[in-house]
């Protein structure tokens, strides 16, 4: 499964690691990145 995470900080990396350890493909995007393709699951891990 493809996972898209908006947020490259500590929380985004921690969530992404769990998905990657489970065998999923994880893509990270920061505030200045352009997401051309979204995964099956999209997670917003931005600073509040």
Secondary structure as UniProt FT lines:
FT   STRAND          2..6
FT   HELIX           10..21
FT   TURN            22..23
FT   STRAND          25..29
FT   TURN            31..32
FT   STRAND          41..44
//
